Amino acid sequence: MRKKLFKILARVNKAILPSFTKRRLDLSKASKWQMMIFGYRLWVTKNALD
C-alpha cells in the first residue's frame, strides 16, 4: 500500500514540479526552496523504488 502511494506521488511530482536536472541546475548555487523541492522529489523517488 505504501509503495503504491509513493508511485502515485512520483507521477504527480513529475507532472507538477519542475525538473532541475533537465534545467542543468548547479546544486551548489541552488536556493533553499530549490534544494527543498529537489530533496522532496528524491525522497519520493527513493521510496517509490523500494
N, CA, C and O atoms as CSV, one atom per row, in Angstrom:
chain,resi,resn,atom,element,x,y,z
A,1,MET,N,N,0.824,-1.192,0.000
A,1,MET,CA,C,0.000,0.000,0.000
A,1,MET,C,C,0.869,1.259,0.000
A,1,MET,O,O,0.597,2.214,-0.728
A,2,ARG,N,N,1.927,1.246,0.832
A,2,ARG,CA,C,2.797,2.415,0.937
A,2,ARG,C,C,3.527,2.677,-0.378
A,2,ARG,O,O,3.642,3.821,-0.817
A,3,LYS,N,N,4.020,1.601,-1.003
A,3,LYS,CA,C,4.750,1.738,-2.252
A,3,LYS,C,C,3.848,2.315,-3.345
A,3,LYS,O,O,4.285,3.134,-4.153
A,4,LYS,N,N,2.598,1.883,-3.360
A,4,LYS,CA,C,1.645,2.371,-4.344
A,4,LYS,C,C,1.395,3.874,-4.164
A,4,LYS,O,O,1.280,4.615,-5.140
A,5,LEU,N,N,1.314,4.308,-2.906
A,5,LEU,CA,C,1.132,5.731,-2.602
A,5,LEU,C,C,2.312,6.550,-3.127
A,5,LEU,O,O,2.119,7.614,-3.715
A,6,PHE,N,N,3.526,6.057,-2.916
A,6,PHE,CA,C,4.697,6.777,-3.378
A,6,PHE,C,C,4.797,6.787,-4.899
A,6,PHE,O,O,5.297,7.752,-5.476
A,7,LYS,N,N,4.334,5.737,-5.548
A,7,LYS,CA,C,4.331,5.731,-7.015
A,7,LYS,C,C,3.363,6.781,-7.560
A,7,LYS,O,O,3.649,7.440,-8.559
A,8,ILE,N,N,2.228,6.929,-6.900
A,8,ILE,CA,C,1.264,7.958,-7.300
A,8,ILE,C,C,1.858,9.337,-7.069
A,8,ILE,O,O,1.742,10.218,-7.922
A,9,LEU,N,N,2.498,9.531,-5.909
A,9,LEU,CA,C,3.148,10.810,-5.617
A,9,LEU,C,C,4.235,11.123,-6.643
A,9,LEU,O,O,4.387,12.276,-7.045
A,10,ALA,N,N,4.983,10.126,-7.065
A,10,ALA,CA,C,6.041,10.330,-8.050
A,10,ALA,C,C,5.451,10.801,-9.386
A,10,ALA,O,O,6.023,11.669,-10.045
A,11,ARG,N,N,4.336,10.244,-9.775
A,11,ARG,CA,C,3.688,10.679,-11.024
A,11,ARG,C,C,3.180,12.114,-10.913
A,11,ARG,O,O,3.309,12.897,-11.854
A,12,VAL,N,N,2.606,12.454,-9.767
A,12,VAL,CA,C,2.127,13.825,-9.551
A,12,VAL,C,C,3.310,14.792,-9.563
A,12,VAL,O,O,3.231,15.862,-10.166
A,13,ASN,N,N,4.402,14.422,-8.901
A,13,ASN,CA,C,5.590,15.269,-8.876
A,13,ASN,C,C,6.132,15.507,-10.280
A,13,ASN,O,O,6.523,16.622,-10.623
A,14,LYS,N,N,6.151,14.467,-11.074
A,14,LYS,CA,C,6.669,14.582,-12.435
A,14,LYS,C,C,5.821,15.548,-13.264
A,14,LYS,O,O,6.342,16.281,-14.104
A,15,ALA,N,N,4.530,15.539,-13.022
A,15,ALA,CA,C,3.635,16.397,-13.792
A,15,ALA,C,C,3.642,17.842,-13.310
A,15,ALA,O,O,3.485,18.762,-14.112
A,16,ILE,N,N,3.823,18.051,-12.009
A,16,ILE,CA,C,3.653,19.396,-11.444
A,16,ILE,C,C,4.970,20.106,-11.145
A,16,ILE,O,O,5.156,21.259,-11.534
A,17,LEU,N,N,5.873,19.429,-10.465
A,17,LEU,CA,C,7.098,20.081,-10.001
A,17,LEU,C,C,8.146,20.172,-11.107
A,17,LEU,O,O,8.210,19.309,-11.983
A,18,PRO,N,N,8.974,21.229,-11.064
A,18,PRO,CA,C,9.995,21.386,-12.104
A,18,PRO,C,C,11.116,20.369,-11.956
A,18,PRO,O,O,11.425,19.928,-10.849
A,19,SER,N,N,11.718,20.005,-13.071
A,19,SER,CA,C,12.853,19.088,-13.062
A,19,SER,C,C,14.130,19.922,-13.156
A,19,SER,O,O,14.419,20.521,-14.192
A,20,PHE,N,N,14.881,19.952,-12.072
A,20,PHE,CA,C,16.090,20.765,-12.034
A,20,PHE,C,C,17.245,20.097,-12.777
A,20,PHE,O,O,18.160,20.784,-13.231
A,21,THR,N,N,17.221,18.793,-12.906
A,21,THR,CA,C,18.298,18.131,-13.636
A,21,THR,C,C,18.181,18.397,-15.136
A,21,THR,O,O,19.196,18.505,-15.825
A,22,LYS,N,N,16.964,18.504,-15.642
A,22,LYS,CA,C,16.791,18.832,-17.050
A,22,LYS,C,C,17.198,20.266,-17.339
A,22,LYS,O,O,17.620,20.584,-18.451
A,23,ARG,N,N,17.074,21.133,-16.341
A,23,ARG,CA,C,17.459,22.541,-16.492
A,23,ARG,C,C,18.940,22.763,-16.219
A,23,ARG,O,O,19.424,23.891,-16.300
A,24,ARG,N,N,19.664,21.687,-15.894
A,24,ARG,CA,C,21.094,21.762,-15.584
A,24,ARG,C,C,21.386,22.726,-14.438
A,24,ARG,O,O,22.322,23.523,-14.506
A,25,LEU,N,N,20.577,22.645,-13.391
A,25,LEU,CA,C,20.759,23.484,-12.215
A,25,LEU,C,C,21.990,23.017,-11.443
A,25,LEU,O,O,22.136,21.828,-11.159
A,26,ASP,N,N,22.865,23.945,-11.109
A,26,ASP,CA,C,24.029,23.641,-10.284
A,26,ASP,C,C,23.566,23.630,-8.827
A,26,ASP,O,O,23.164,24.664,-8.293
A,27,LEU,N,N,23.623,22.466,-8.188
A,27,LEU,CA,C,23.102,22.339,-6.827
A,27,LEU,C,C,23.870,23.173,-5.813
A,27,LEU,O,O,23.322,23.521,-4.767
A,28,SER,N,N,25.108,23.498,-6.094
A,28,SER,CA,C,25.864,24.339,-5.162
A,28,SER,C,C,25.384,25.779,-5.197
A,28,SER,O,O,25.642,26.542,-4.266
A,29,LYS,N,N,24.683,26.160,-6.267
A,29,LYS,CA,C,24.165,27.532,-6.397
A,29,LYS,C,C,22.649,27.592,-6.252
A,29,LYS,O,O,22.051,28.647,-6.468
A,30,ALA,N,N,22.026,26.491,-5.894
A,30,ALA,CA,C,20.564,26.434,-5.779
A,30,ALA,C,C,20.096,27.167,-4.527
A,30,ALA,O,O,20.787,27.207,-3.509
A,31,SER,N,N,18.911,27.742,-4.630
A,31,SER,CA,C,18.325,28.423,-3.472
A,31,SER,C,C,17.738,27.385,-2.514
A,31,SER,O,O,17.678,26.195,-2.823
A,32,LYS,N,N,17.310,27.863,-1.349
A,32,LYS,CA,C,16.766,26.961,-0.326
A,32,LYS,C,C,15.524,26.232,-0.830
A,32,LYS,O,O,15.388,25.028,-0.616
A,33,TRP,N,N,14.616,26.944,-1.496
A,33,TRP,CA,C,13.387,26.300,-1.950
A,33,TRP,C,C,13.673,25.298,-3.057
A,33,TRP,O,O,12.990,24.279,-3.150
A,34,GLN,N,N,14.672,25.566,-3.901
A,34,GLN,CA,C,15.039,24.613,-4.942
A,34,GLN,C,C,15.623,23.346,-4.323
A,34,GLN,O,O,15.328,22.240,-4.777
A,35,MET,N,N,16.442,23.501,-3.300
A,35,MET,CA,C,17.006,22.348,-2.608
A,35,MET,C,C,15.914,21.541,-1.901
A,35,MET,O,O,15.969,20.312,-1.856
A,36,MET,N,N,14.928,22.245,-1.354
A,36,MET,CA,C,13.822,21.571,-0.684
A,36,MET,C,C,13.023,20.724,-1.686
A,36,MET,O,O,12.699,19.570,-1.403
A,37,ILE,N,N,12.711,21.288,-2.838
A,37,ILE,CA,C,11.970,20.552,-3.871
A,37,ILE,C,C,12.796,19.375,-4.380
A,37,ILE,O,O,12.264,18.282,-4.573
A,38,PHE,N,N,14.085,19.590,-4.596
A,38,PHE,CA,C,14.964,18.522,-5.063
A,38,PHE,C,C,15.008,17.370,-4.062
A,38,PHE,O,O,14.919,16.203,-4.441
A,39,GLY,N,N,15.146,17.710,-2.787
A,39,GLY,CA,C,15.189,16.692,-1.736
A,39,GLY,C,C,13.883,15.934,-1.621
A,39,GLY,O,O,13.881,14.717,-1.438
A,40,TYR,N,N,12.761,16.651,-1.728
A,40,TYR,CA,C,11.445,16.014,-1.652
A,40,TYR,C,C,11.251,15.031,-2.803
A,40,TYR,O,O,10.784,13.911,-2.600
A,41,ARG,N,N,11.615,15.459,-4.018
A,41,ARG,CA,C,11.473,14.578,-5.177
A,41,ARG,C,C,12.368,13.354,-5.046
A,41,ARG,O,O,11.970,12.248,-5.410
A,42,LEU,N,N,13.573,13.550,-4.529
A,42,LEU,CA,C,14.494,12.439,-4.322
A,42,LEU,C,C,13.940,11.450,-3.305
A,42,LEU,O,O,14.024,10.239,-3.511
A,43,TRP,N,N,13.377,11.951,-2.211
A,43,TRP,CA,C,12.799,11.116,-1.159
A,43,TRP,C,C,11.628,10.304,-1.707
A,43,TRP,O,O,11.524,9.108,-1.435
A,44,VAL,N,N,10.749,10.940,-2.473
A,44,VAL,CA,C,9.589,10.237,-3.030
A,44,VAL,C,C,10.056,9.175,-4.031
A,44,VAL,O,O,9.543,8.056,-4.020
A,45,THR,N,N,11.000,9.503,-4.875
A,45,THR,CA,C,11.501,8.551,-5.857
A,45,THR,C,C,12.135,7.345,-5.172
A,45,THR,O,O,11.895,6.204,-5.566
A,46,LYS,N,N,12.943,7.599,-4.147
A,46,LYS,CA,C,13.608,6.519,-3.426
A,46,LYS,C,C,12.579,5.582,-2.804
A,46,LYS,O,O,12.738,4.363,-2.872
A,47,ASN,N,N,11.540,6.123,-2.208
A,47,ASN,CA,C,10.520,5.285,-1.578
A,47,ASN,C,C,9.638,4.583,-2.606
A,47,ASN,O,O,9.100,3.513,-2.323
A,48,ALA,N,N,9.485,5.157,-3.774
A,48,ALA,CA,C,8.671,4.511,-4.813
A,48,ALA,C,C,9.411,3.312,-5.401
A,48,ALA,O,O,8.778,2.369,-5.875
A,49,LEU,N,N,10.731,3.336,-5.377
A,49,LEU,CA,C,11.516,2.252,-5.956
A,49,LEU,C,C,11.772,1.109,-4.989
A,49,LEU,O,O,12.033,-0.011,-5.427
A,50,ASP,N,N,11.705,1.357,-3.698
A,50,ASP,CA,C,11.986,0.300,-2.698
A,50,ASP,C,C,11.011,-0.837,-2.769
A,50,ASP,O,O,11.117,-1.791,-1.999
